């Protein structure tokens, strides 16, 4: 018998961060990459912290649910959001 696993409740996606922007905001999806602008400079991880804070507020998830998998020192990052499916992500993003 083939056991089915429950659908994963995590989403992994690419994020392109633009630091030193005039306004911090989620720009939207461009293909399979989420564009985000943050006001802080890319110094000592402050742009990463702003990105996590912005995504937390914009998507309605706790900050500790957002994990940067790669790209700590790059504008192009790979992140995982724990407890959110792709469909939930798209629904919240398109509101």
Gaussian input, Z-matrix of N, CA and C with variables (Angstrom, degrees):
# hf/3-21g

backbone

0 1
 N
 C     1     B1
 C     2     B2     1     A1
 N     3     B3     2     A2     1     D1
 C     4     B4     3     A3     2     D2
 C     5     B5     4     A4     3     D3
 N     6     B6     5     A5     4     D4
 C     7     B7     6     A6     5     D5
 C     8     B8     7     A7     6     D6
 N     9     B9     8     A8     7     D7
 C    10    B10     9     A9     8     D8
 C    11    B11    10    A10     9     D9
 N    12    B12    11    A11    10    D10
 C    13    B13    12    A12    11    D11
 C    14    B14    13    A13    12    D12
 N    15    B15    14    A14    13    D13
 C    16    B16    15    A15    14    D14
 C    17    B17    16    A16    15    D15
 N    18    B18    17    A17    16    D16
 C    19    B19    18    A18    17    D17
 C    20    B20    19    A19    18    D18
 N    21    B21    20    A20    19    D19
 C    22    B22    21    A21    20    D20
 C    23    B23    22    A22    21    D21
 N    24    B24    23    A23    22    D22
 C    25    B25    24    A24    23    D23
 C    26    B26    25    A25    24    D24
 N    27    B27    26    A26    25    D25
 C    28    B28    27    A27    26    D26
 C    29    B29    28    A28    27    D27
 N    30    B30    29    A29    28    D28
 C    31    B31    30    A30    29    D29
 C    32    B32    31    A31    30    D30
 N    33    B33    32    A32    31    D31
 C    34    B34    33    A33    32    D32
 C    35    B35    34    A34    33    D33
 N    36    B36    35    A35    34    D34
 C    37    B37    36    A36    35    D35
 C    38    B38    37    A37    36    D36
 N    39    B39    38    A38    37    D37
 C    40    B40    39    A39    38    D38
 C    41    B41    40    A40    39    D39
 N    42    B42    41    A41    40    D40
 C    43    B43    42    A42    41    D41
 C    44    B44    43    A43    42    D42
 N    45    B45    44    A44    43    D43
 C    46    B46    45    A45    44    D44
 C    47    B47    46    A46    45    D45
 N    48    B48    47    A47    46    D46
 C    49    B49    48    A48    47    D47
 C    50    B50    49    A49    48    D48
 N    51    B51    50    A50    49    D49
 C    52    B52    51    A51    50    D50
 C    53    B53    52    A52    51    D51
 N    54    B54    53    A53    52    D52
 C    55    B55    54    A54    53    D53
 C    56    B56    55    A55    54    D54
 N    57    B57    56    A56    55    D55
 C    58    B58    57    A57    56    D56
 C    59    B59    58    A58    57    D57
 N    60    B60    59    A59    58    D58
 C    61    B61    60    A60    59    D59
 C    62    B62    61    A61    60    D60
 N    63    B63    62    A62    61    D61
 C    64    B64    63    A63    62    D62
 C    65    B65    64    A64    63    D63
 N    66    B66    65    A65    64    D64
 C    67    B67    66    A66    65    D65
 C    68    B68    67    A67    66    D66
 N    69    B69    68    A68    67    D67
 C    70    B70    69    A69    68    D68
 C    71    B71    70    A70    69    D69
 N    72    B72    71    A71    70    D70
 C    73    B73    72    A72    71    D71
 C    74    B74    73    A73    72    D72
 N    75    B75    74    A74    73    D73
 C    76    B76    75    A75    74    D74
 C    77    B77    76    A76    75    D75
 N    78    B78    77    A77    76    D76
 C    79    B79    78    A78    77    D77
 C    80    B80    79    A79    78    D78
 N    81    B81    80    A80    79    D79
 C    82    B82    81    A81    80    D80
 C    83    B83    82    A82    81    D81
 N    84    B84    83    A83    82    D82
 C    85    B85    84    A84    83    D83
 C    86    B86    85    A85    84    D84
 N    87    B87    86    A86    85    D85
 C    88    B88    87    A87    86    D86
 C    89    B89    88    A88    87    D87
 N    90    B90    89    A89    88    D88
 C    91    B91    90    A90    89    D89
 C    92    B92    91    A91    90    D90
 N    93    B93    92    A92    91    D91
 C    94    B94    93    A93    92    D92
 C    95    B95    94    A94    93    D93
 N    96    B96    95    A95    94    D94
 C    97    B97    96    A96    95    D95
 C    98    B98    97    A97    96    D96
 N    99    B99    98    A98    97    D97
 C   100   B100    99    A99    98    D98
 C   101   B101   100   A100    99    D99
 N   102   B102   101   A101   100   D100
 C   103   B103   102   A102   101   D101
 C   104   B104   103   A103   102   D102
 N   105   B105   104   A104   103   D103
 C   106   B106   105   A105   104   D104
 C   107   B107   106   A106   105   D105
 N   108   B108   107   A107   106   D106
 C   109   B109   108   A108   107   D107
 C   110   B110   109   A109   108   D108
 N   111   B111   110   A110   109   D109
 C   112   B112   111   A111   110   D110
 C   113   B113   112   A112   111   D111
 N   114   B114   113   A113   112   D112
 C   115   B115   114   A114   113   D113
 C   116   B116   115   A115   114   D114
 N   117   B117   116   A116   115   D115
 C   118   B118   117   A117   116   D116
 C   119   B119   118   A118   117   D117
 N   120   B120   119   A119   118   D118
 C   121   B121   120   A120   119   D119
 C   122   B122   121   A121   120   D120
 N   123   B123   122   A122   121   D121
 C   124   B124   123   A123   122   D122
 C   125   B125   124   A124   123   D123
 N   126   B126   125   A125   124   D124
 C   127   B127   126   A126   125   D125
 C   128   B128   127   A127   126   D126
 N   129   B129   128   A128   127   D127
 C   130   B130   129   A129   128   D128
 C   131   B131   130   A130   129   D129
 N   132   B132   131   A131   130   D130
 C   133   B133   132   A132   131   D131
 C   134   B134   133   A133   132   D132
 N   135   B135   134   A134   133   D133
 C   136   B136   135   A135   134   D134
 C   137   B137   136   A136   135   D135
 N   138   B138   137   A137   136   D136
 C   139   B139   138   A138   137   D137
 C   140   B140   139   A139   138   D138
 N   141   B141   140   A140   139   D139
 C   142   B142   141   A141   140   D140
 C   143   B143   142   A142   141   D141
 N   144   B144   143   A143   142   D142
 C   145   B145   144   A144   143   D143
 C   146   B146   145   A145   144   D144
 N   147   B147   146   A146   145   D145
 C   148   B148   147   A147   146   D146
 C   149   B149   148   A148   147   D147
 N   150   B150   149   A149   148   D148
 C   151   B151   150   A150   149   D149
 C   152   B152   151   A151   150   D150
 N   153   B153   152   A152   151   D151
 C   154   B154   153   A153   152   D152
 C   155   B155   154   A154   153   D153
 N   156   B156   155   A155   154   D154
 C   157   B157   156   A156   155   D155
 C   158   B158   157   A157   156   D156
 N   159   B159   158   A158   157   D157
 C   160   B160   159   A159   158   D158
 C   161   B161   160   A160   159   D159
 N   162   B162   161   A161   160   D160
 C   163   B163   162   A162   161   D161
 C   164   B164   163   A163   162   D162
 N   165   B165   164   A164   163   D163
 C   166   B166   165   A165   164   D164
 C   167   B167   166   A166   165   D165
 N   168   B168   167   A167   166   D166
 C   169   B169   168   A168   167   D167
 C   170   B170   169   A169   168   D168
 N   171   B171   170   A170   169   D169
 C   172   B172   171   A171   170   D170
 C   173   B173   172   A172   171   D171
 N   174   B174   173   A173   172   D172
 C   175   B175   174   A174   173   D173
 C   176   B176   175   A175   174   D174
 N   177   B177   176   A176   175   D175
 C   178   B178   177   A177   176   D176
 C   179   B179   178   A178   177   D177
 N   180   B180   179   A179   178   D178
 C   181   B181   180   A180   179   D179
 C   182   B182   181   A181   180   D180
 N   183   B183   182   A182   181   D181
 C   184   B184   183   A183   182   D182
 C   185   B185   184   A184   183   D183
 N   186   B186   185   A185   184   D184
 C   187   B187   186   A186   185   D185
 C   188   B188   187   A187   186   D186
 N   189   B189   188   A188   187   D187
 C   190   B190   189   A189   188   D188
 C   191   B191   190   A190   189   D189
 N   192   B192   191   A191   190   D190
 C   193   B193   192   A192   191   D191
 C   194   B194   193   A193   192   D192
 N   195   B195   194   A194   193   D193
 C   196   B196   195   A195   194   D194
 C   197   B197   196   A196   195   D195
 N   198   B198   197   A197   196   D196
 C   199   B199   198   A198   197   D197
 C   200   B200   199   A199   198   D198
 N   201   B201   200   A200   199   D199
 C   202   B202   201   A201   200   D200
 C   203   B203   202   A202   201   D201
 N   204   B204   203   A203   202   D202
 C   205   B205   204   A204   203   D203
 C   206   B206   205   A205   204   D204
 N   207   B207   206   A206   205   D205
 C   208   B208   207   A207   206   D206
 C   209   B209   208   A208   207   D207
 N   210   B210   209   A209   208   D208
 C   211   B211   210   A210   209   D209
 C   212   B212   211   A211   210   D210
 N   213   B213   212   A212   211   D211
 C   214   B214   213   A213   212   D212
 C   215   B215   214   A214   213   D213
 N   216   B216   215   A215   214   D214
 C   217   B217   216   A216   215   D215
 C   218   B218   217   A217   216   D216
 N   219   B219   218   A218   217   D217
 C   220   B220   219   A219   218   D218
 C   221   B221   220   A220   219   D219
 N   222   B222   221   A221   220   D220
 C   223   B223   222   A222   221   D221
 C   224   B224   223   A223   222   D222
 N   225   B225   224   A224   223   D223
 C   226   B226   225   A225   224   D224
 C   227   B227   226   A226   225   D225
 N   228   B228   227   A227   226   D226
 C   229   B229   228   A228   227   D227
 C   230   B230   229   A229   228   D228
 N   231   B231   230   A230   229   D229
 C   232   B232   231   A231   230   D230
 C   233   B233   232   A232   231   D231
 N   234   B234   233   A233   232   D232
 C   235   B235   234   A234   233   D233
 C   236   B236   235   A235   234   D234
 N   237   B237   236   A236   235   D235
 C   238   B238   237   A237   236   D236
 C   239   B239   238   A238   237   D237
 N   240   B240   239   A239   238   D238
 C   241   B241   240   A240   239   D239
 C   242   B242   241   A241   240   D240
 N   243   B243   242   A242   241   D241
 C   244   B244   243   A243   242   D242
 C   245   B245   244   A244   243   D243
 N   246   B246   245   A245   244   D244
 C   247   B247   246   A246   245   D245
 C   248   B248   247   A247   246   D246
 N   249   B249   248   A248   247   D247
 C   250   B250   249   A249   248   D248
 C   251   B251   250   A250   249   D249
 N   252   B252   251   A251   250   D250
 C   253   B253   252   A252   251   D251
 C   254   B254   253   A253   252   D252
 N   255   B255   254   A254   253   D253
 C   256   B256   255   A255   254   D254
 C   257   B257   256   A256   255   D255
 N   258   B258   257   A257   256   D256
 C   259   B259   258   A258   257   D257
 C   260   B260   259   A259   258   D258
 N   261   B261   260   A260   259   D259
 C   262   B262   261   A261   260   D260
 C   263   B263   262   A262   261   D261
 N   264   B264   263   A263   262   D262
 C   265   B265   264   A264   263   D263
 C   266   B266   265   A265   264   D264
 N   267   B267   266   A266   265   D265
 C   268   B268   267   A267   266   D266
 C   269   B269   268   A268   267   D267
 N   270   B270   269   A269   268   D268
 C   271   B271   270   A270   269   D269
 C   272   B272   271   A271   270   D270
 N   273   B273   272   A272   271   D271
 C   274   B274   273   A273   272   D272
 C   275   B275   274   A274   273   D273
 N   276   B276   275   A275   274   D274
 C   277   B277   276   A276   275   D275
 C   278   B278   277   A277   276   D276
 N   279   B279   278   A278   277   D277
 C   280   B280   279   A279   278   D278
 C   281   B281   280   A280   279   D279
 N   282   B282   281   A281   280   D280
 C   283   B283   282   A282   281   D281
 C   284   B284   283   A283   282   D282

   B1=1.4407
   B2=1.5298
   B3=1.3014
   B4=1.4550
   B5=1.5189
   B6=1.3256
   B7=1.4609
   B8=1.5159
   B9=1.3021
   B10=1.4626
   B11=1.5110
   B12=1.3165
   B13=1.4503
   B14=1.5170
   B15=1.3305
   B16=1.4681
   B17=1.5219
   B18=1.3299
   B19=1.4615
   B20=1.5224
   B21=1.3208
   B22=1.4619
   B23=1.5256
   B24=1.3065
   B25=1.4613
   B26=1.5173
   B27=1.3223
   B28=1.4603
   B29=1.5216
   B30=1.3248
   B31=1.4594
   B32=1.5261
   B33=1.3169
   B34=1.4615
   B35=1.5173
   B36=1.3285
   B37=1.4530
   B38=1.5139
   B39=1.3312
   B40=1.4539
   B41=1.5240
   B42=1.3230
   B43=1.4598
   B44=1.5186
   B45=1.3268
   B46=1.4553
   B47=1.5251
   B48=1.3223
   B49=1.4584
   B50=1.5235
   B51=1.3298
   B52=1.4563
   B53=1.5256
   B54=1.3427
   B55=1.4664
   B56=1.5240
   B57=1.3230
   B58=1.4740
   B59=1.5282
   B60=1.3035
   B61=1.4588
   B62=1.5322
   B63=1.3129
   B64=1.4650
   B65=1.5263
   B66=1.3324
   B67=1.4624
   B68=1.5258
   B69=1.3195
   B70=1.4702
   B71=1.5183
   B72=1.3286
   B73=1.4653
   B74=1.5190
   B75=1.3300
   B76=1.4548
   B77=1.5166
   B78=1.3219
   B79=1.4619
   B80=1.5208
   B81=1.3412
   B82=1.4566
   B83=1.5180
   B84=1.3090
   B85=1.4571
   B86=1.5165
   B87=1.3244
   B88=1.4609
   B89=1.5162
   B90=1.3039
   B91=1.4608
   B92=1.5190
   B93=1.3200
   B94=1.4654
   B95=1.5261
   B96=1.3381
   B97=1.4589
   B98=1.5292
   B99=1.3233
   B100=1.4551
   B101=1.5193
   B102=1.3284
   B103=1.4712
   B104=1.5145
   B105=1.3424
   B106=1.4611
   B107=1.5199
   B108=1.3333
   B109=1.4654
   B110=1.5151
   B111=1.3308
   B112=1.4634
   B113=1.5217
   B114=1.3261
   B115=1.4582
   B116=1.5244
   B117=1.3014
   B118=1.4582
   B119=1.5292
   B120=1.3244
   B121=1.4642
   B122=1.5266
   B123=1.3235
   B124=1.4731
   B125=1.5302
   B126=1.3233
   B127=1.4573
   B128=1.5218
   B129=1.3249
   B130=1.4717
   B131=1.5282
   B132=1.3177
   B133=1.4565
   B134=1.5142
   B135=1.3308
   B136=1.4701
   B137=1.5301
   B138=1.3251
   B139=1.4655
   B140=1.5308
   B141=1.3348
   B142=1.4664
   B143=1.5284
   B144=1.3262
   B145=1.4653
   B146=1.5148
   B147=1.3417
   B148=1.4666
   B149=1.5239
   B150=1.3386
   B151=1.4609
   B152=1.5269
   B153=1.3329
   B154=1.4645
   B155=1.5255
   B156=1.3192
   B157=1.4717
   B158=1.5274
   B159=1.3351
   B160=1.4656
   B161=1.5249
   B162=1.3244
   B163=1.4620
   B164=1.5275
   B165=1.3148
   B166=1.4531
   B167=1.5251
   B168=1.3159
   B169=1.4763
   B170=1.5290
   B171=1.3251
   B172=1.4598
   B173=1.5206
   B174=1.3329
   B175=1.4626
   B176=1.5198
   B177=1.3264
   B178=1.4629
   B179=1.5213
   B180=1.3288
   B181=1.4716
   B182=1.5254
   B183=1.3191
   B184=1.4610
   B185=1.5249
   B186=1.3232
   B187=1.4699
   B188=1.5210
   B189=1.3249
   B190=1.4653
   B191=1.5253
   B192=1.3196
   B193=1.4648
   B194=1.5242
   B195=1.3414
   B196=1.4643
   B197=1.5251
   B198=1.3163
   B199=1.4632
   B200=1.5259
   B201=1.3324
   B202=1.4592
   B203=1.5232
   B204=1.3292
   B205=1.4640
   B206=1.5176
   B207=1.3256
   B208=1.4640
   B209=1.5207
   B210=1.3359
   B211=1.4537
   B212=1.5069
   B213=1.3274
   B214=1.4640
   B215=1.5282
   B216=1.3289
   B217=1.4633
   B218=1.5271
   B219=1.3201
   B220=1.4579
   B221=1.5221
   B222=1.3129
   B223=1.4708
   B224=1.5285
   B225=1.3258
   B226=1.4612
   B227=1.5264
   B228=1.3090
   B229=1.4598
   B230=1.5219
   B231=1.2996
   B232=1.4588
   B233=1.5133
   B234=1.3277
   B235=1.4595
   B236=1.5263
   B237=1.3177
   B238=1.4678
   B239=1.5149
   B240=1.3320
   B241=1.4626
   B242=1.5162
   B243=1.3220
   B244=1.4590
   B245=1.5278
   B246=1.3164
   B247=1.4587
   B248=1.5174
   B249=1.3379
   B250=1.4644
   B251=1.5222
   B252=1.3192
   B253=1.4613
   B254=1.5251
   B255=1.3202
   B256=1.4618
   B257=1.5273
   B258=1.3331
   B259=1.4701
   B260=1.5224
   B261=1.3281
   B262=1.4686
   B263=1.5228
   B264=1.3239
   B265=1.4616
   B266=1.5227
   B267=1.3200
   B268=1.4636
   B269=1.5213
   B270=1.3246
   B271=1.4624
   B272=1.5167
   B273=1.3170
   B274=1.4697
   B275=1.5265
   B276=1.3149
   B277=1.4613
   B278=1.5268
   B279=1.3098
   B280=1.4774
   B281=1.5159
   B282=1.3225
   B283=1.4752
   B284=1.4930
   A1=108.55
   A2=116.39
   A3=122.90
   A4=109.88
   A5=117.65
   A6=120.55
   A7=109.61
   A8=115.10
   A9=120.31
   A10=109.38
   A11=115.65
   A12=119.75
   A13=108.69
   A14=117.06
   A15=118.84
   A16=110.15
   A17=117.39
   A18=119.60
   A19=110.69
   A20=115.12
   A21=120.26
   A22=109.89
   A23=115.56
   A24=120.75
   A25=111.33
   A26=117.16
   A27=121.66
   A28=108.64
   A29=115.37
   A30=120.28
   A31=107.87
   A32=115.62
   A33=121.97
   A34=106.94
   A35=116.66
   A36=119.04
   A37=111.51
   A38=114.53
   A39=122.56
   A40=108.16
   A41=115.59
   A42=121.28
   A43=108.16
   A44=116.74
   A45=121.63
   A46=107.46
   A47=116.18
   A48=122.42
   A49=109.52
   A50=116.05
   A51=121.98
   A52=107.49
   A53=117.45
   A54=119.77
   A55=111.73
   A56=115.74
   A57=124.04
   A58=112.02
   A59=116.77
   A60=121.55
   A61=108.40
   A62=116.69
   A63=119.27
   A64=111.65
   A65=116.73
   A66=122.05
   A67=108.97
   A68=116.44
   A69=120.28
   A70=108.03
   A71=115.92
   A72=119.30
   A73=110.76
   A74=114.53
   A75=122.07
   A76=106.30
   A77=116.95
   A78=121.67
   A79=110.17
   A80=117.83
   A81=121.88
   A82=110.87
   A83=114.73
   A84=120.94
   A85=111.03
   A86=115.42
   A87=122.45
   A88=105.82
   A89=116.58
   A90=120.77
   A91=108.51
   A92=116.44
   A93=119.52
   A94=112.14
   A95=116.85
   A96=122.06
   A97=110.27
   A98=116.01
   A99=121.85
   A100=108.41
   A101=117.52
   A102=122.22
   A103=109.09
   A104=115.31
   A105=122.37
   A106=108.40
   A107=116.50
   A108=121.69
   A109=108.20
   A110=115.89
   A111=120.85
   A112=108.88
   A113=115.88
   A114=121.57
   A115=112.58
   A116=118.37
   A117=120.68
   A118=111.77
   A119=116.50
   A120=120.50
   A121=110.92
   A122=116.84
   A123=119.88
   A124=111.94
   A125=116.23
   A126=122.06
   A127=108.92
   A128=116.70
   A129=122.67
   A130=113.40
   A131=117.30
   A132=120.96
   A133=115.74
   A134=117.99
   A135=119.08
   A136=112.01
   A137=118.31
   A138=120.34
   A139=110.22
   A140=117.51
   A141=120.80
   A142=110.50
   A143=117.06
   A144=120.71
   A145=110.98
   A146=116.85
   A147=120.29
   A148=111.50
   A149=116.73
   A150=120.34
   A151=110.38
   A152=116.58
   A153=120.44
   A154=110.06
   A155=117.83
   A156=122.09
   A157=111.11
   A158=116.10
   A159=121.48
   A160=111.42
   A161=117.15
   A162=120.34
   A163=111.06
   A164=116.85
   A165=120.90
   A166=110.68
   A167=115.77
   A168=120.04
   A169=111.98
   A170=115.78
   A171=120.06
   A172=114.29
   A173=116.78
   A174=120.41
   A175=112.95
   A176=116.62
   A177=119.76
   A178=113.65
   A179=117.24
   A180=121.53
   A181=108.62
   A182=115.91
   A183=120.09
   A184=110.30
   A185=115.97
   A186=120.55
   A187=112.14
   A188=116.99
   A189=118.52
   A190=112.76
   A191=117.72
   A192=122.59
   A193=112.36
   A194=117.34
   A195=121.98
   A196=108.14
   A197=115.19
   A198=121.62
   A199=109.49
   A200=116.84
   A201=121.24
   A202=107.54
   A203=116.12
   A204=121.48
   A205=111.87
   A206=116.93
   A207=120.94
   A208=109.10
   A209=115.21
   A210=120.19
   A211=114.28
   A212=117.83
   A213=121.06
   A214=111.97
   A215=116.98
   A216=121.33
   A217=111.45
   A218=116.80
   A219=121.51
   A220=109.63
   A221=116.36
   A222=119.68
   A223=111.09
   A224=116.37
   A225=120.68
   A226=108.56
   A227=116.06
   A228=122.19
   A229=110.32
   A230=115.18
   A231=121.79
   A232=106.20
   A233=115.85
   A234=120.11
   A235=110.09
   A236=114.89
   A237=121.10
   A238=107.08
   A239=115.20
   A240=121.31
   A241=106.52
   A242=115.68
   A243=122.06
   A244=109.58
   A245=115.74
   A246=121.17
   A247=114.75
   A248=117.67
   A249=121.34
   A250=108.86
   A251=116.09
   A252=120.31
   A253=109.71
   A254=115.94
   A255=120.77
   A256=110.52
   A257=116.82
   A258=120.19
   A259=111.22
   A260=117.42
   A261=121.11
   A262=110.83
   A263=115.59
   A264=120.84
   A265=110.87
   A266=116.91
   A267=120.90
   A268=112.00
   A269=116.87
   A270=120.99
   A271=110.88
   A272=117.49
   A273=121.82
   A274=110.30
   A275=117.64
   A276=121.44
   A277=111.57
   A278=117.58
   A279=120.88
   A280=113.68
   A281=118.16
   A282=120.01
   A283=111.22
   D1=140.71
   D2=-178.85
   D3=-95.29
   D4=117.33
   D5=178.21
   D6=-85.62
   D7=133.49
   D8=176.10
   D9=-94.54
   D10=136.63
   D11=176.74
   D12=-90.47
   D13=148.80
   D14=177.55
   D15=-65.78
   D16=152.73
   D17=-179.91
   D18=-61.84
   D19=143.26
   D20=-179.33
   D21=-66.58
   D22=139.17
   D23=179.04
   D24=-100.29
   D25=26.97
   D26=177.83
   D27=-125.70
   D28=148.03
   D29=174.83
   D30=-123.22
   D31=137.92
   D32=175.57
   D33=-114.55
   D34=130.33
   D35=-179.47
   D36=-147.91
   D37=162.11
   D38=177.18
   D39=-90.01
   D40=140.59
   D41=178.61
   D42=-130.56
   D43=130.34
   D44=174.05
   D45=-105.05
   D46=117.29
   D47=-175.49
   D48=-103.40
   D49=131.98
   D50=174.17
   D51=-110.60
   D52=105.56
   D53=179.41
   D54=-80.02
   D55=169.61
   D56=179.21
   D57=57.10
   D58=36.70
   D59=176.98
   D60=-84.58
   D61=159.67
   D62=179.30
   D63=-71.19
   D64=-29.57
   D65=-178.65
   D66=-135.70
   D67=138.25
   D68=174.07
   D69=-85.03
   D70=123.08
   D71=179.68
   D72=-161.70
   D73=157.53
   D74=172.23
   D75=-86.93
   D76=115.61
   D77=-176.31
   D78=-76.52
   D79=-44.00
   D80=179.81
   D81=136.61
   D82=-174.64
   D83=-179.20
   D84=-87.54
   D85=136.40
   D86=170.18
   D87=-123.25
   D88=98.96
   D89=-172.82
   D90=69.37
   D91=-120.52
   D92=178.76
   D93=-106.22
   D94=15.02
   D95=-178.22
   D96=-114.68
   D97=131.54
   D98=176.86
   D99=-86.80
   D100=128.13
   D101=177.99
   D102=-97.30
   D103=131.63
   D104=-178.84
   D105=-134.96
   D106=137.91
   D107=174.42
   D108=-115.08
   D109=134.36
   D110=177.67
   D111=-127.52
   D112=147.75
   D113=-176.48
   D114=-78.20
   D115=-26.07
   D116=-174.67
   D117=-77.30
   D118=154.91
   D119=177.52
   D120=-79.39
   D121=160.55
   D122=179.86
   D123=-81.71
   D124=62.27
   D125=-177.19
   D126=-122.86
   D127=127.56
   D128=176.48
   D129=54.46
   D130=31.91
   D131=176.40
   D132=77.99
   D133=9.10
   D134=-177.36
   D135=-68.12
   D136=-33.52
   D137=177.16
   D138=-67.80
   D139=-37.29
   D140=176.32
   D141=-64.28
   D142=-43.30
   D143=178.83
   D144=-62.31
   D145=-42.30
   D146=177.48
   D147=-63.88
   D148=-39.96
   D149=178.90
   D150=-61.68
   D151=-46.31
   D152=-179.85
   D153=-63.30
   D154=-43.69
   D155=178.59
   D156=-60.92
   D157=-44.76
   D158=-179.74
   D159=-64.11
   D160=-46.27
   D161=179.14
   D162=-65.19
   D163=-36.94
   D164=178.92
   D165=-60.59
   D166=-48.89
   D167=179.39
   D168=-67.44
   D169=-45.39
   D170=-175.68
   D171=-68.71
   D172=-31.65
   D173=-177.19
   D174=-101.56
   D175=-8.73
   D176=178.06
   D177=73.81
   D178=35.50
   D179=176.72
   D180=-122.57
   D181=157.20
   D182=177.59
   D183=-70.10
   D184=151.04
   D185=-179.02
   D186=-60.97
   D187=-34.08
   D188=-178.62
   D189=-73.96
   D190=-4.69
   D191=175.60
   D192=-88.37
   D193=-7.48
   D194=-178.98
   D195=-106.64
   D196=121.65
   D197=-175.44
   D198=-122.85
   D199=128.84
   D200=175.51
   D201=-86.88
   D202=112.59
   D203=-177.79
   D204=-82.16
   D205=-40.83
   D206=178.96
   D207=-151.74
   D208=158.45
   D209=178.65
   D210=91.63
   D211=28.37
   D212=-179.79
   D213=-53.84
   D214=-35.21
   D215=-177.21
   D216=-115.61
   D217=26.72
   D218=-177.59
   D219=-129.89
   D220=157.91
   D221=175.99
   D222=-74.47
   D223=-28.30
   D224=178.39
   D225=-96.22
   D226=118.02
   D227=-175.05
   D228=-122.59
   D229=157.20
   D230=169.56
   D231=-115.71
   D232=124.38
   D233=-178.65
   D234=-123.88
   D235=159.26
   D236=173.32
   D237=-124.74
   D238=133.46
   D239=175.08
   D240=-109.64
   D241=113.04
   D242=-178.28
   D243=-79.76
   D244=136.43
   D245=176.23
   D246=84.15
   D247=17.24
   D248=179.32
   D249=-139.34
   D250=127.95
   D251=177.15
   D252=-85.24
   D253=169.54
   D254=178.45
   D255=-62.37
   D256=-41.01
   D257=179.96
   D258=-63.99
   D259=-41.74
   D260=177.52
   D261=-63.90
   D262=-41.76
   D263=178.53
   D264=-59.38
   D265=-49.51
   D266=-179.38
   D267=-63.81
   D268=-37.10
   D269=178.50
   D270=-63.52
   D271=-47.16
   D272=-179.00
   D273=-68.55
   D274=-39.48
   D275=-177.96
   D276=-65.99
   D277=-33.40
   D278=-176.93
   D279=-88.09
   D280=6.56
   D281=177.64
   D282=-74.89

